[in-house]
Amino acid sequence: MATTLTARRTTTGAALALATALVLAGCADPSEGGTTEVAATPGGRTTIKINTSPDQKRVRTGKVASIAAEVPQRIRDRGTLELVASSGSAAPLTFYATDNKTVIGVEPDIAHLVADVLGLKPRINTVSWENIFVGLDSGKYDAGLSNITVTEERKEKYDFATYREDNLGFEAKKGSGLKITGPEDVAGKTVAVSSGTNQEKLLIEWSKENEKAGRKPVDIKYYQNDSDTYLALQSGRIDLYLGPNPTAAYHAATSGKTEVVGTYSGAGATLQGLIAATTKKDSGLVKALADALNHVIANGTYAKVLQRWGLSGEAVTTSEINPPGLPKTNK
């Protein structure tokens, strides 16, 4: 199975955001493996074929002894890098291949690159979003790579090594006529969002801004899974769904029933949000992760991974440790 997507970069207000439009190409020969077809199209767009078969032929790189030596001894002795991602993630971030058991996506690909540099075997565990942090806290997992945004609140408990920009997408029923550029556009609207995410915090802040300005608040809804959310969207019970822009754009393309009607930085209007590999604070691993990420950024393998998943527009030039994140929500 292969999916063709088209991506371009835009700016929305003061926030730098990725606007992604995708077009479903249909099935292709699984033997295509990880081959990516790139073709320039009008308007600065790039068309890329996404491989969703279990035969990924991932982009790989080699061990760097000096960086591998930075890994805590207990992890080196084990020989594996225990990584965790959300089982509720969706294409093109973390999802299952057509065999319904092989974990694929941009996050697993980056995880393999980092493990390669560190000379470790990656073991990717999928759990619920909440259990990512439970597992990090207990030491069960070494790091989380699951579209985790750097926030000031999270920095109190975790260390971060950034590897991608964080942009959010508002998804609406196709032909809705909605266009979202700021808080006023969601005033009085019913919007679904996942609990405990930075997009939830952003939506709550927008709702408060609307009330202060004399506008209607946002009617925020929560659903157990994506299927329930999209059923609510199609039935008209909600007007919008706010989620990671890559997954929103991918769903819009593959379903043909929705569209992305606005994008926004995951850290708000004044700061570009950042996605990061996440470790328990002071675990001793974050520098090795950042150095590994900077190595693959420099040698070009990182760019190849983002390109094969249509996310080149979310690339960073440097992996930073604990940069400024989404501000704490005002109580």
C-alpha positions as CSV (number, residue, x, y, z in Angstrom):
1,M,0.0,0.0,0.0
2,A,1.4,3.4,-0.9
3,T,0.0,6.9,-0.3
4,T,1.0,10.0,-2.3
5,L,1.2,13.3,-0.4
6,T,1.9,16.8,-1.3
7,A,3.4,19.2,1.2
8,R,4.3,22.9,1.3
9,R,5.3,25.4,3.9
10,T,3.3,28.4,4.9
11,T,3.3,31.1,7.6
12,T,0.1,31.7,9.7
13,G,0.3,34.9,11.7
14,A,3.3,35.1,13.9
15,A,3.6,31.4,14.1
16,L,5.6,29.3,11.6
17,A,3.4,26.4,10.6
18,L,3.4,23.5,8.3
19,A,0.5,23.4,5.9
20,T,0.2,19.9,4.4
21,A,-2.2,18.7,1.8
22,L,-2.3,15.1,0.8
23,V,-3.7,13.1,-2.0
24,L,-4.5,9.4,-1.8
25,A,-2.8,7.5,-4.6
26,G,-4.2,4.0,-3.9
27,C,-2.5,0.7,-3.7
28,A,1.0,-0.1,-5.0
29,D,3.3,-3.1,-5.1
30,P,4.5,-3.8,-1.5
31,S,7.8,-4.7,-3.1
32,E,8.5,-1.0,-3.6
33,G,9.7,-1.1,0.0
34,G,11.0,2.3,1.2
35,T,11.4,3.8,-2.2
36,T,10.3,7.5,-2.2
37,E,9.2,9.1,-5.4
38,V,9.8,12.9,-5.3
39,A,8.5,15.2,-8.1
40,A,8.4,19.0,-8.2
41,T,5.0,20.4,-8.9
42,P,3.6,24.0,-9.3
43,G,3.5,26.2,-6.3
44,G,6.6,24.8,-4.7
45,R,5.0,21.5,-3.7
46,T,6.6,18.1,-3.6
47,T,4.8,14.8,-4.3
48,I,6.0,11.8,-2.3
49,K,4.9,8.2,-2.3
50,I,4.5,6.8,1.2
51,N,5.3,3.1,1.7
52,T,2.9,1.5,4.3
53,S,4.1,-2.1,3.8
54,P,6.0,-3.9,6.6
55,D,9.1,-4.0,4.3
56,Q,10.3,-0.5,5.1
57,K,13.9,-0.5,4.0
58,R,14.5,2.2,6.5
59,V,17.2,4.9,6.2
60,R,20.1,3.7,8.5
61,T,23.4,5.1,9.6
62,G,26.5,3.9,11.6
63,K,27.7,3.9,15.2
64,V,29.7,6.9,16.4
65,A,31.9,5.6,19.3
66,S,32.4,9.0,20.9
67,I,28.6,9.6,21.1
68,A,27.8,6.0,22.1
69,A,30.2,6.5,25.0
70,E,27.9,9.2,26.4
71,V,25.1,6.7,27.0
72,P,24.7,5.7,30.7
73,Q,26.5,2.4,31.4
74,R,23.3,0.6,32.5
75,I,21.9,1.1,29.0
76,R,25.1,0.2,27.2
77,D,25.3,-3.0,29.3
78,R,21.7,-3.9,28.3
79,G,22.4,-3.3,24.6
80,T,18.9,-2.1,23.8
81,L,17.4,1.4,23.7
82,E,13.9,1.1,25.2
83,L,11.7,3.5,23.4
84,V,8.0,4.3,23.8
85,A,5.4,5.7,21.5
86,S,1.7,6.2,21.7
87,S,-0.5,3.4,20.4
88,G,-3.0,6.0,19.6
89,S,-0.7,7.8,17.1
90,A,-1.5,7.9,13.4
91,A,0.1,8.1,10.1
92,P,2.6,9.5,9.2
93,L,3.9,9.7,12.8
94,T,3.7,6.2,14.4
95,F,1.2,3.6,13.1
96,Y,1.0,0.0,12.0
97,A,2.0,-1.2,8.5
98,T,-0.4,-3.2,6.3
99,D,0.4,-6.4,8.3
100,N,-1.2,-4.7,11.4
101,K,1.9,-5.5,13.6
102,T,4.9,-3.7,12.2
103,V,5.3,-0.3,13.8
104,I,6.2,2.3,11.1
105,G,6.3,6.1,10.6
106,V,8.6,9.0,10.9
107,E,9.0,8.5,14.7
108,P,10.2,4.9,14.5
109,D,12.6,5.8,11.6
110,I,14.2,8.6,13.7
111,A,14.4,6.2,16.6
112,H,16.3,3.7,14.5
113,L,18.7,6.4,13.4
114,V,19.4,7.5,16.9
115,A,19.9,3.9,18.1
116,D,22.3,3.3,15.2
117,V,24.5,6.2,16.2
118,L,24.5,4.9,19.8
119,G,25.3,1.4,18.8
120,L,22.1,0.0,20.4
121,K,19.2,-2.1,19.2
122,P,16.0,-0.1,19.3
123,R,12.9,-1.6,21.0
124,I,9.8,0.4,20.3
125,N,7.0,-0.1,22.8
126,T,3.5,1.2,22.0
127,V,1.3,2.2,25.0
128,S,-1.5,4.8,25.7
129,W,-0.5,8.4,25.7
130,E,-0.7,8.6,29.6
131,N,1.4,5.5,30.0
132,I,4.3,7.0,28.0
133,F,5.0,9.3,31.0
134,V,4.2,6.6,33.6
135,G,6.8,4.4,31.9
136,L,9.4,7.2,31.7
137,D,8.9,8.1,35.4
138,S,9.4,4.5,36.5
139,G,12.4,3.9,34.3
140,K,10.8,1.2,32.3
141,Y,11.5,3.2,29.1
142,D,14.6,5.2,28.3
143,A,13.0,7.7,26.0
144,G,9.8,8.7,24.4
145,L,9.5,9.5,20.7
146,S,5.9,10.2,20.2
147,N,5.2,13.7,18.8
148,I,5.9,15.0,22.4
149,T,6.0,18.8,22.5
150,V,8.4,20.7,24.7
151,T,6.4,22.6,27.4
152,E,7.6,24.5,30.4
153,E,5.5,22.3,32.7
154,R,6.9,19.1,31.3
155,K,10.5,20.5,31.7
156,E,10.0,20.2,35.4
157,K,10.0,16.4,35.2
158,Y,11.7,15.6,31.8
159,D,14.6,16.4,29.6
160,F,14.2,17.1,25.9
161,A,16.3,16.7,22.8
162,T,14.4,18.4,19.9
163,Y,14.1,16.9,16.4
164,R,11.1,18.4,14.6
165,E,8.9,21.4,14.6
166,D,5.5,21.1,16.2
167,N,2.5,22.3,14.2
168,L,-1.2,21.7,14.8
169,G,-4.0,21.3,12.3
170,F,-7.7,22.2,12.5
171,E,-9.7,19.5,10.6
172,A,-13.2,20.1,9.5
173,K,-15.8,18.4,7.4
174,K,-15.0,18.9,3.7
175,G,-16.8,21.9,2.3
176,S,-17.5,23.4,5.7
177,G,-16.3,26.9,4.6
178,L,-14.4,27.3,7.9
179,K,-11.0,29.0,8.1
180,I,-9.1,29.1,11.3
181,T,-6.4,31.7,11.9
182,G,-6.9,32.7,15.6
183,P,-9.2,32.5,18.7
184,E,-12.0,34.5,17.2
185,D,-12.5,31.8,14.5
186,V,-13.4,29.1,17.0
187,A,-15.6,31.3,19.2
188,G,-18.8,29.4,19.8
189,K,-17.6,26.4,17.8
190,T,-17.6,22.8,19.1
191,V,-14.0,21.5,18.9
192,A,-12.7,18.0,19.7
193,V,-9.2,17.6,21.2
194,S,-7.3,14.9,23.0
195,S,-6.9,15.2,26.7
196,G,-3.5,16.0,28.2
197,T,-2.0,17.3,25.0
198,N,-0.5,20.7,24.2
199,Q,-3.3,21.3,21.7
200,E,-5.8,21.0,24.5
201,K,-3.9,23.7,26.4
202,L,-3.9,25.9,23.4
203,L,-7.6,25.5,22.8
204,I,-8.3,26.3,26.5
205,E,-6.3,29.5,26.3
206,W,-8.1,30.5,23.1
207,S,-11.4,29.9,24.8
208,K,-10.4,32.2,27.7
209,E,-9.3,34.8,25.2
210,N,-12.6,34.7,23.6
211,E,-14.5,35.2,26.8
212,K,-12.3,38.1,27.9
213,A,-13.0,39.7,24.5
214,G,-16.8,39.2,25.0
215,R,-17.0,36.4,22.5
216,K,-18.5,33.0,23.1
217,P,-16.1,30.3,24.6
218,V,-15.1,27.2,22.7
219,D,-17.2,24.1,23.4
220,I,-14.4,21.5,23.9
221,K,-15.3,17.9,23.5
222,Y,-13.3,14.7,24.2
223,Y,-13.6,11.3,22.6
224,Q,-12.0,8.0,23.4
225,N,-10.5,7.4,20.0
226,D,-10.1,8.9,16.5
227,S,-12.9,6.8,15.1
228,D,-15.4,8.3,17.5
229,T,-14.0,11.8,16.8
230,Y,-14.4,11.5,13.1
231,L,-17.9,10.0,13.4
232,A,-18.8,13.1,15.5
233,L,-17.3,15.4,12.8
234,Q,-19.2,13.7,10.0
235,S,-22.5,13.7,11.9
236,G,-22.2,17.4,12.7
237,R,-21.9,16.9,16.5
238,I,-18.6,18.8,16.4
239,D,-17.4,21.5,14.0
240,L,-13.6,20.9,14.2
241,Y,-10.9,18.5,15.5
242,L,-7.6,20.0,16.6
243,G,-4.6,17.6,16.4
244,P,-1.1,17.3,15.1
245,N,-1.0,18.7,11.6
246,P,0.7,15.7,10.0
247,T,-1.9,13.3,11.1
248,A,-4.8,15.7,10.4
249,A,-3.5,16.2,6.8
250,Y,-2.9,12.5,6.3
251,H,-6.5,11.6,7.5
252,A,-8.0,14.3,5.3
253,A,-6.3,12.8,2.2
254,T,-7.1,9.2,3.0
255,S,-10.7,9.7,4.0
256,G,-11.6,12.3,1.4
257,K,-14.3,13.5,3.8
258,T,-12.4,16.2,5.7
259,E,-9.9,19.0,5.1
260,V,-7.4,21.0,7.1
261,V,-8.8,24.5,7.5
262,G,-6.0,26.1,9.6
263,T,-2.5,25.4,11.0
264,Y,-0.8,26.9,14.1
265,S,2.4,26.5,16.0
266,G,2.2,24.0,18.9
267,A,3.7,26.6,21.2
268,G,1.4,29.5,20.4
269,A,1.6,32.7,18.4
270,T,5.0,33.9,19.7
271,L,7.1,30.7,19.8
272,Q,7.6,27.9,17.3
273,G,6.7,24.6,19.0
274,L,9.2,21.8,19.0
275,I,8.9,18.0,19.2
276,A,11.5,16.2,21.2
277,A,12.9,12.9,22.4
278,T,11.9,12.8,26.0
279,T,13.7,11.3,29.0
280,K,13.2,11.3,32.7
281,K,14.9,14.4,34.1
282,D,18.6,13.9,35.0
283,S,18.6,10.3,33.6
284,G,21.9,11.0,32.0
285,L,20.7,10.2,28.5
286,V,19.6,13.5,26.9
287,K,23.0,14.7,25.8
288,A,23.7,11.4,23.9
289,L,20.3,11.7,22.2
290,A,20.9,15.3,21.2
291,D,24.4,14.6,19.9
292,A,23.1,11.6,18.0
293,L,20.3,13.7,16.5
294,N,22.8,16.4,15.5
295,H,25.0,13.8,13.9
296,V,22.2,12.5,11.7
297,I,21.1,16.0,10.9
298,A,24.7,16.7,9.7
299,N,25.2,13.5,7.7
300,G,21.9,13.9,5.8
301,T,20.1,10.8,7.0
302,Y,17.7,12.8,9.1
303,A,16.6,14.8,6.0
304,K,16.0,11.6,4.1
305,V,13.7,10.3,6.8
306,L,11.6,13.4,6.9
307,Q,11.5,13.5,3.1
308,R,10.2,9.9,2.9
309,W,7.3,10.8,5.2
310,G,6.5,14.2,3.6
311,L,7.6,16.2,6.7
312,S,10.6,18.1,5.3
313,G,8.9,21.3,6.2
314,E,9.1,20.4,9.9
315,A,12.9,19.9,9.9
316,V,15.1,21.5,12.5
317,T,18.7,22.5,11.8
318,T,19.9,21.7,15.3
319,S,18.8,19.4,18.2
320,E,18.5,21.5,21.3
321,I,18.4,20.4,24.9
322,N,15.5,21.8,26.9
323,P,14.8,24.9,24.8
324,P,11.9,27.3,25.7
325,G,8.6,25.4,25.4
326,L,4.9,26.0,25.5
327,P,4.3,28.4,28.4
328,K,2.4,27.2,31.4
329,T,-1.4,27.6,31.3
330,N,-2.6,30.6,33.4
331,K,-4.7,29.3,36.2
